[in-house]
């Protein structure tokens, strides 16, 4: 089963994406800031990252290169 990291600072959008993906059989983890996403990515293995670019903490643009070394990033 695929594990997806959802990185979105808007709580409503984050939850909507999570519910949709889980209803289609995916495992999901949620992050609401760039720094939270980076920590989760260091601690767990993900098959895909859904990344917002405008985030509090570390901007998404800085995280793309870090995440894309180990997982596809959308």
C-alpha positions in Angstrom: 0.0 0.0 0.0 1.3 3.4 -0.9 2.1 5.9 1.8 1.6 9.6 0.9 2.8 12.7 2.8 0.4 15.6 2.4 2.1 18.9 3.0 -0.6 21.7 3.1 -0.9 24.5 5.7 -4.6 25.0 5.1 -6.2 22.5 7.5 -9.4 22.1 5.6 -7.6 21.4 2.3 -5.2 19.0 4.0 -8.0 17.0 5.6 -10.0 16.9 2.4 -7.1 15.4 0.5 -6.4 13.0 3.3 -9.9 11.7 3.4 -10.1 11.4 -0.4 -6.9 9.4 -0.6 -7.7 7.2 2.4 -11.1 6.4 0.8 -9.2 5.1 -2.2 -6.9 2.8 -0.2 -3.8 5.0 0.5 -2.1 5.5 3.8 -1.5 9.2 4.6 0.5 11.4 6.9 -0.2 15.1 7.3 2.1 18.1 7.7 1.1 21.7 8.1 4.4 23.4 7.7 7.7 22.9 5.9 9.6 22.1 9.0 7.0 19.6 10.1 7.1 17.9 6.7 10.9 17.7 6.7 10.9 16.1 10.1 8.3 13.5 9.1 10.2 12.8 5.9 13.4 12.1 7.9 11.5 9.7 10.2 9.4 7.8 7.8 9.4 6.4 4.3 6.9 7.8 1.8 6.1 6.7 -1.7 4.8 10.1 -2.8 4.8 13.7 -1.4 2.0 16.2 -2.2 3.6 19.5 -1.5 2.2 23.0 -1.2 4.9 25.6 -2.1 3.7 28.4 0.1 4.3 27.1 3.6 5.1 28.5 7.0 8.6 27.6 8.2 10.6 26.1 5.3 9.0 27.1 1.9 8.0 24.2 -0.3 10.5 25.3 -3.0 13.4 24.5 -0.6 11.9 21.0 0.2 11.5 19.8 -3.4 15.1 18.9 -3.9 15.3 17.1 -0.5 12.1 15.1 -1.0 12.7 14.3 -4.7 15.8 12.3 -3.8 13.7 9.6 -2.2 10.1 10.0 -3.5 8.2 11.6 -6.4 6.9 15.1 -5.5 3.7 16.7 -6.8 
